[in-house]
Amino acid sequence: MTEPILRRVERYYTGKFTQHGATPRGVDWNSVESQALRFEQVLKVCDTSRPFRLLDYGCGYGALLDHVRARGFDCEYVGFDLSAPMLDHARDTHPRDAAARFVGEAEALEPVDYVVASGILNVRQDVPVDDWRAYVLSVIGRLGALGTRGFSFNSLTSYSDADRMRPDLYYPDPCDLFDHCKREHSRNVALLHDYGLYEFTILVRKDV
Ligand SMILES: C[S@@+](CC[C@H](N)C(=O)[O-])C[C@H]1O[C@@H](n2cnc3c(N)ncnc32)[C@H](O)[C@@H]1O
């Protein structure tokens, strides 16, 4: 493996965006419906009854911002992504939202109330499985460091049908990541594996 993981991930998603534009396919999802269903799961970590600050880690072209505004949530939004063309598009299409911004520098990120990450752990490509697992745990550690009240993420699942699994994607055991989050991040962890996709969402609450 010659190229660092983040560079490979960035190249993969920028390629998808160049090919398909600001559509679910452009961030490697199949449909608007499944993209929104994932948003609904990761947002379950947020207490939306009062204002909050939200970091969308791996924001793509900013579809989650439209989703939270449509839902009427009172939140300050920061979108973070590795892909410069995605961020350019996100900024261009949300010019008037004074409570939202998009950043590309990991060093510029500051702790917020909640961090959500939809779709950032899946595309292993040819990175060895052990290396990818270590990368996944380090990303989860970063989500945990930045979300003072909690964080959430989704992942493909090892409970997928074997004949549907792709060799370039990562299908961890949800129980393994649940256990990791419980031991390393909070006593209050939820595993959602009941929303009809070949994946799961983990919610880690720190303020219960
Ligand atoms: C599957 S797409 C989903 C985009 C968005 N969350 C959505 O659901 O519409 C994953 C996005 O996460 C970004 N990404 C993947 N790994 C990342 C990382 N470690 N740090 C920041 N962004 C990342 C990719 O560039 C891509 O835009």
The ligand as a Tripos MOL2 file, in Angstrom:
@<TRIPOS>MOLECULE
LIG
   27    29     1     0     0
SMALL
NO_CHARGES

@<TRIPOS>ATOM
      1 C1        -20.6580    7.8860    1.6230 C.3       1 LIG1
      2 S1        -20.2190    9.5890    1.5280 S.3       1 LIG1
      3 C2        -21.5520   10.2800    2.5140 C.3       1 LIG1
      4 C3        -21.6340   11.7810    2.5100 C.3       1 LIG1
      5 C4        -22.7040   12.3350    3.4600 C.3       1 LIG1
      6 N1        -22.4220   11.9440    4.8130 N.3       1 LIG1
      7 C5        -24.0700   11.8720    3.0230 C.2       1 LIG1
      8 O1        -24.5780   10.9120    3.6110 O.co2     1 LIG1
      9 O2        -24.6320   12.4700    2.0920 O.co2     1 LIG1
     10 C6        -18.8210    9.7240    2.6340 C.3       1 LIG1
     11 C7        -18.1740   11.0780    2.6680 C.3       1 LIG1
     12 O3        -17.2670   11.1110    3.7540 O.3       1 LIG1
     13 C8        -16.0540   11.6640    3.3470 C.3       1 LIG1
     14 N2        -15.0360   11.0340    4.1970 N.ar      1 LIG1
     15 C9        -14.7140    9.7170    4.2410 C.ar      1 LIG1
     16 N3        -13.7940    9.4970    5.1820 N.ar      1 LIG1
     17 C10       -13.5280   10.6920    5.7510 C.ar      1 LIG1
     18 C11       -12.6510   11.1250    6.7880 C.ar      1 LIG1
     19 N4        -11.8600   10.2650    7.4430 N.pl3     1 LIG1
     20 N5        -12.6250   12.4270    7.1080 N.ar      1 LIG1
     21 C12       -13.4400   13.3170    6.4650 C.ar      1 LIG1
     22 N6        -14.2850   12.9820    5.4660 N.ar      1 LIG1
     23 C13       -14.3290   11.6760    5.1270 C.ar      1 LIG1
     24 C14       -15.9280   11.3650    1.8690 C.3       1 LIG1
     25 O4        -15.1030   12.2740    1.2090 O.3       1 LIG1
     26 C15       -17.3820   11.4470    1.4250 C.3       1 LIG1
     27 O5        -17.7240   12.7410    1.0100 O.3       1 LIG1
@<TRIPOS>BOND
     1     1     2 1
     2     2     3 1
     3     2    10 1
     4     3     4 1
     5     4     5 1
     6     5     6 1
     7     5     7 1
     8     7     8 2
     9     7     9 1
    10    10    11 1
    11    11    12 1
    12    11    26 1
    13    12    13 1
    14    13    14 1
    15    13    24 1
    16    14    15 ar
    17    14    23 ar
    18    15    16 ar
    19    16    17 ar
    20    17    18 ar
    21    17    23 ar
    22    18    19 1
    23    18    20 ar
    24    20    21 ar
    25    21    22 ar
    26    22    23 ar
    27    24    25 1
    28    24    26 1
    29    26    27 1
@<TRIPOS>SUBSTRUCTURE
     1 LIG1         1 GROUP 0 **** ****
